[in-house]
Amino acid sequence: MAQRIPEEIIEQIRSQADIVDVINDYVQLTKRGRNWFGLCPFHGESTPSFSVSTDKQIFHCFGCGAGGNAITFLMDIDHIPFQEAVAKLGDRVGVHVEVSTSEEQTHPISKEEGRMKEAHAFAAEYYQHLLLNTEEGEKALIYLQQRGFTKELIESYGIGWSLPHWDSLTQLLKRKGFELAEMEQCGLIIQKEDGSGWFDRFRERIMFPIKDEGGRIIAFSGRIIDNTGEDAKYLNSPESPIFHKGQVLYNLDQARPVIRKERKIVLFEGFMDVLSGKKANVHNSVATMGTALTMQHLNKIKRLAERIIVCYDGDKAGWEAAKRAAEMLHAEKMKVDVAVLPTGLDPDDYIKQFGEESFKAKIIEEPHSYIAFMLMFARRNKNFQFNNDILQYVDEALNYLVGGISPIEKELYIKQISTETSISEDTLNMQLRQKEGQLAQNSKSQEQQQSPAPQMRLPKKKITAIDRAERLLLAHMLHNIDVVDRVRLAEQEPFVRDDYLAVYVHLIGFYENHQKADYQRFAEVLEDSELRKIAMEAALADRDPEHLEEEISDCLKQVQKYKIEQQIQDKNHALKEAEKMHDFGSALKLSQEVIDLRKSLSAM
């Protein structure tokens, strides 16, 4: 079992850490009054409902109900157990904590996923050892060094080498006690067609680990050195329980501190572009994993930065992908620029030809604005000697100038389009005003068509009397240990809903080991994030300690009343069934029981 961290160490770490500083690594926060606000990292949203309190050192999302302190935030955002979160927070404040990383350690993710990540970490160590310390890896190491990879970069990104043998990793995983069926499921090995065994997925390739936001390895990409055969240049891990391509941004774990400082992200097309950029001192870059930009990617980007620089390859496919990405980011009201590479070059090609300093200074630091790039894209493959091409370009270009930009920008772009096409600025402005009027009319019509009648709008979820009673009762329990003792002595089950009962049972156990109320510490021992939400929502609920007795009595009475009402409903249902079956004896008995229950309800 993992060694228990002393309570005084936990309190020391929690008291020395600033929750705003911790969360700012993951969420772009803005101060409003006494609190800080940002987009919730636990659910997609466009309007900030995620609040962080410096005074209380807690966070709370008014949208999804997530809440807690700095430790529970790390548990939820990085999907790590309590001890690992304490150790991670301790490193920030200079308090070192030794934690166990064995399978026995309690983990909020499934044990299966924990084993898969542990296997990936083991495989990465093995691959890097082969690259740096064996004769078999020497050829790959020389290749990387010739490509500009320093030892520091190789070690920092865990780059390694896989042997050409069919089952070297498979045998090692087996000896380490990993279930080979699970190793196949997470993509490290492949089962033979006849079902007689397994073999390594990656063989004779340079291995690039892929990490999640918390820095844990969840996949690999393997690159061959000699691209002379029929094998694909890159071989990636398949989708698995721990690896979902549409959610992963390569290098986010390492780039996050720089992104936080600069509030700017460079978005590359592939992970090798990130590594090339790293050599050119571009440290705030991320990349998608062989997929187009997704809403999951967008949500992560929006939380962290105000400005995005898209830098994709300079070929036709790269331009089209950059356009799609820029349009998606622009639609989310982010400031988007596009760094344009010369035709046919990718970042690594550019650096080889023009150098690292030129890449950073002339490409990354001098990008084109969103509209400038869109006009460049509209101009591509058009011959202005033909009127049709001119008309098509003008129509596309003016569409980008409709709304959303300042009058000065509009004037500058009109001048540019006029110079390019020899069409007068007056004519272009007149055409632009027509487009703006048409857009305004279309928007108005669309709003009228889409606006539902008042009676058709879905009502907000109603908070019932039992909801309020259970939350208030739990709030008093979380702030006063005596309330739990009183309720237990009353021999009445204080909650109706199963999730509240689960929190209550955990709270009883907590108070057996802790002699005082501490809702933050209690939230840390709850492994289930949904139960933590319930506990934190209750802990933050309004209550009146001066009228403690009255509020508790009212809550317990409301719970008892609800239970009786439920019994009446159940017996009425049984009564109807008995009458249908002509079981009049049972029907008479049930009728009397309903009458008695209603009397008890009236007497309350």
Secondary structure, DSSP 8 states (H G I E B T S, - for coil): ------HHHHHHHHHHS-HHHHHTTTS--EEETTEEEE--TTS--SS--EEEETTTTEEEETTT--EE-HHHHHHHHHT--HHHHHHHHHHHHT-------STTS--SS-HHHHHHHHHHHHHHHHHHHHHHHSSTTHHHHHHHHHTT--HHHHHHTT-EE--SSSSHHHHHHHHTT--HHHHHHTTSEEE-TTSS-EEES--SSEEEEEE-TTS-EEEEEEE-S-TTSSS-SEEE---BTTB-GGG-EETHHHHHHHHHHHTEEEEESSHHHHHHHHHTT--SEEEESSS---HHHHHHHHHH-SEEEEE--SSHHHHHHHHHHHHHHHHTT-EEEE----TT--HHHHHHHH-HHHIIIIIISS-EEHHHHHHHHHHTT--TTSHHHHHHHHHHHHHHTSSSS-HHHHHHHHHHHHHHH---HHHHHHHHHHHHHHHHHHHHHHHHHHS--GGGS-------HHHHHHHHHHHHHHH-HHHHHHHHHTT----SSHHHHHHHHHHHHHHHH-SS--HHHHHHH---HHHHHHHHHHHTS---GGGHHHHHHHHHHHHHHHHHHHHHHHHHHHHHHHHHTT-HHHHHHHHHHHHHHHHHHHT-
